[in-house]
Amino acid sequence: MDFECQLKKVVDDSYTITIGYDLAGELINDLKNGLVGKIKRFAVVTDSNVRPLYAERINGLLKDAGFISNIIEFKAGEKSKTRAVKEYVEDSMLSLGYRRDCCIIAVGGGVVSDLAGFTAGTFGRGVPFINYTTTLLAAADASIGGKTAVDTPLATNLIGLFNQPKKVYIDLAAWKTLDKRELVSGLAETIKHGCLGDRELFEYLEKNIERVFDIDRDVCEYISEHNCRVKYNVVMKDERESGLREILNLGHTVGRAVETVSDYRLTHGEAVAIGLVAQARLGETLGYISHGNVERVTELCKRAGLPVSIPGYIDKKELVKKLYTDKKVRDGKLRFVFQKEIGEMVCFGENSYGLEIAEQQIAAIIDEM
């Protein structure tokens, strides 16, 4: 005997992204006005770098507003994006008395938003969370789109879930506290967005990229808005990465592998820049991008202060092996997404953007780099 369980439902996961300066007060007002309903208990998840800069102030404002709030801090850096640290955050919340009637506020960069968003999706079988973004990298990438995950020694971002935030705050004032390397790292994802879906953004960066380091207000607002629009236009059409959303992994097949094999001596953005140049050079051999546009991508990365070659300390054989841990691998075969000149992506059929690549093809590019 069969018994059919009818569980069809429509879920509205829409949320607002606010771009501005010194947004902590706006966050508190939104919570007072019911952003997460009647919830009064908040866990402020942050890292050791961001805690004294922003998380302590937000935690204090929450308490002043009559909410119950605690900071849960972990060591800053990509090496903290692990299941063990996620367990630490969960155990800390449990020991502080948090249950299902709570909300997580992620205050920080990409590691914080990835880990906190994943925790929110599983704690109490799901509690709401908010992203309060303090880095250019997170503003361009991790804070938007709902992909949350942790890394393991065998692969990056393969343990996680899709979990949309209730709201995202992109505080441009926080960029003034970033050192130059962090700004440089964030520019890689911004350049990637220009390459894959926004020629206007790419050309704007060619004219204005140095002004980012001065935290020029007009430039920062422009690139933040364009980053959000590019990502929104993709995620809106393919939230669960069934096809189109793969294009957001442009440069990440080689990039993530380089990042891991470097033992995180390279930042995420630095590794992605190397991956962008690698896919462009491979794409040139396949006829998807002209040599002149490969040079434009390479030169823009250089002007941003990003690396465009593989450091000598990286074992290239180990790097090629690590490519097989990429999320786009199917049936043990490497797959790449490719930009089409500047501002478009190559489509290989209906909702198909990944192309199977022989190991020798990418190994040859890696040897050249």
N, C-alpha and C positions, 0 to 999 in steps of 0.2 A: 504494500500500500504506500502510495506517495502522498505527502502532505506539502502543498506549496506554501511557502512563506512570502507573502507580498510585502516587500520592503522598499518599494519605489518612493523616492522623495526628491524634492527640489531644495537645494541648499544655496543660500545667498551668502557668499564669502567676500562680498565687496568690502573695500576699506579705503580710507583716505590716506594720502601721503601729503604731509605738510612740510614744505621747504621754507626755512627761515632762520632767524638768529635768536639765540637764547630762548629756546622753546620750553624750558622746564615749567614756567608758569602756565603756559597753554596746556601742557599735559595735565597739570593738576586741575585746571578749570574743566577740561574735557571729562576727567574722572568724576568730578563733582556733578557734572551734567549728564551722567549716565552712560559714558562710553562703554563700560563693561557691566552695565546694570547696577545692581545693589551691592556688588562685591566691595568689601571693606579691608580685605587682607591682601597685601602685595609683597611679593618676593622680588627684590631688585638684584638681578643676576648681572655680575660685572667681572672685570679682570683687575689684576693688581695695578695696572697702569691707569685705568680709567676711574677707579674708585675715588682717589682723592680729587680728581679733576671735575667729575660730574655726578657720580653715583651717590656720594655722600650728601651733596646738595639736594638731589632729587629725593633721597630717603628722608632728609629733614623736612622738606616741603610736604611730603606725604603725611608725616606725623603731625606737622603743624595744622594740616587740613583735617585732622581727626581720624586718619586711616591708621591701620596697623601695618607696619612695614619693617622689613629686615633686609640687610645686605648679605648676599652670598657671593663671595669672591673666590676666584681661582687664579692661578698664575697666568700672566699674559703670554700669548704665543700660540702658534699652530699646534705645538706638541700637547697642548691641553685639550684639544678637540678629540677626546677619546671617550670610550664607554666608561672608563674608570672615573673620569671627572664628572660625567653625567650622573653616575651613581652617587658621587659625593654631593652634587647639588640636590639630588632627590633625597638623600639621607638627611642633609642639612634642613631641608624643608620639613621633612617628617618630624625631626627632633624639635623643631620650632613650633610644631602644632599645626602646620598647614595641611589642609585636606582639600576637598573638591571646591570649597567656597573661596577660592583664591585666584589671583591673577599674577602672572610673571611679567616683569618689565625688564627687557634686555637693554642694558646701557653699555654701549661699546661698539666694537667693530664686527667684522664678519665671523670670527670665532665665537664671540659672545652670542650673536644673533642665531647662528647655526645651532649651537649647543642648547641655548635657552629655548629656542623654538621647538627643538626635538623633545626636550624635557617637558614642555607644556603639552605636547601632543600625547604623552604617555602618562604623565602624573595624574592620578585619579581618573584614568582613562580619558583625559583631555580637559585642560583648563585654558582659559583665554590668555593670550600674551600680546605684548606691545613691544615694538622695536623703537628704541631711542638711539639713533645712529650717530656716531661721533667721528667716523672716518670716511674719506672719499671712497675707499675700496668698498666698504659696506653699503654706502649710499648708491654706488653704481651696480652692486651685485647682490650680496647676501641678504640685505634687509628687505628686498622686494621679490615677490614671486612665490614664497611659501615653501621653498625647498630647504629642508633642515636635515642635518646628518652629522655623524662623527666619522673619524678616520680610524683605521685599524692598521697594523703592520703590513697587511697584505694588500690593502686598497684604500683609496680615499673616497669618502662620501657615498659608500655603498650600504651603510647601515643608517637608515633614517626614514623620514616620511614627509609627505606633503602636508603642511599645516600653515594656514594663512593667519597673519596677525590681525588684531582688531584695528590697529592704526600704526603708521610709520611716521616718525618725526626725524627729519634730516636737519640737524642743527649745524649750519654752516659756521657758526662762531667757534665750534669745536675744532675746526680745521686749523685754527691759529695755534692750537696746542700740539699739532702733529709735527714731528721732525720731517726733514726733507725726504728721507727714504720712505716714510709712510705715504707722503703725498705722491711720490714717484710710483710707488706700488699701486696706488689707487688709479693712477692715470692709465695703467695697462687695460683695465676693464673698460674705461671710457673710450680708449682708442679702439678696443674690440667692438664696442657698440657702433662706432663710426664705420668700421670695416664691414660689419654684417648688415646694417640696416639704416644708416643715416649719413649719406654723403655730405650733407650740410654740416653736421657735427664734425666729421673728419676734416673738412676744409677749414672750419672755424678753429679747430685745434692747430692746424698748420699755421694759422696766422697769430694765434694767441696763447699757445701752450705755456710759454715762459711766464705769463701773467698769473697762472695758477699758483705759482710759488710765492707770489706777493699777496695771495688770498684776495685778489681783485674781486670785489663784490659782484660786478656785472658778469664776469667770466664764470665765477663759481655758481651763480644762479643759473646761468645758461647751460652749463654742462650738467648740472644736477637735474634740471627739467628735461633735457634731452635724454639723459640716461634713463630716467623714469619712463619716458614715452616709448623708447625703444623696447625696454623690457616689458612694459605693459602690453604693447602691440603684439608681442609674441605670446606672453603668458595668457592673455585673454583668449587667444585662439587655441591654445594647447596647454592647459594647466598641468596635466599629468605626464607631459613629455612622451606623447604617443607618436610624435613625428616632428612637427615644426620646432618645438622647443629645443630640440637637439642643437639648433644653430647657435644657441647661447653658449655652447661648449666650444665655440671656435677658438682654436689655439690651446685648448685644455688637454687634448690627448697627449701631446708632447709636454705641455706645460706642467700638468699635475705629476707626470712621471719625473720630470726634471726636479720639481720641488721636493718630491719624496726621496729620490736618489741623492740629492744634495744634503739630505738629513736636515732640511729646512734652513740651511745656510742662506738660501735664496728665499726671499719673500714670495708670497703667492703671485703678486703682480709681476715681479721680476721673472718668475718662471713662465707665466702666461705670455709675456712679451717674447720670450724665446720660442714658445709654442706658436705664437702668431706668425713670426718670421718663418718658422719651419713649415707651417701649412701653406703660407704664401709661396715659398720656394717650391714646395711639392706641387702646389696648384699651377704654378707656371709650367712645370714639365708636362702637366696634363691639359694645358691650354685654357685654364679658367681665369687667369690673370696675366696681364702683360708684365714684361720685365720692368717697365717704367713704374707701374703701380706697386710692384714688389719693392722697388727702391723707395717709393713714397712711404710705405708702411714701415720699412726698416729705418728710414731717416727720421720719421716722426717718433718712433720708439727711442732712438738715440737722443733726440732733442729733449725728450722727457726724462732722460737720465737712466733709461732702462737698458738692460743687456740685450744684445741681439745675436750672441753666439754662446755655445755651450762651454761652461768653465772647464779648464783642463783637469780639475780634480774629479770630475764625474766620469765614472766607468761607462763607456758607451755601450758595451755589451749588456751590462746590467740595466742601462736605460732602455734599450730596445726590449728587453725582457719585461720591464715594468709597464710598458705600453699595454700589455695584455690585461692589466687590471682596470683599464678604462671602462666607464659605464656603457660606452657605445659598442663594445665588443659583442659580437653575436656568433654563436657556434664556434668560438675560438678564433674568429677572424677579426683582424683590425679593421675599424671603420673610422673614416675621417669626414668632417664637414669642411666645406671650402667656400671662401668668399669668391664672388664673381666681380672682378675688378674692385671698385670701391663702392660700398653702400648697398650691396646685394649679396645674396647667397645662391649657390648652385643647387638647383632642385633636380633630383634624379627620377622623378615620377610623382604620382599623386601622393602628397604628404610624405615624401621620402627625400631626406636630405643627407643621409650618410652613405658613403661610398666605400666598398670593401677595397682595402689596399694591401698589396703583398708586403711582407716584412722587408724584403730587399729594397723596395721603393723608398720607404721612409728611412731605412738604415743608411742608404746612400746619402740622403739629405743630412742626416745626423753626422755622418763622417765628414761631410763638407763643412759643417758648422763647428 
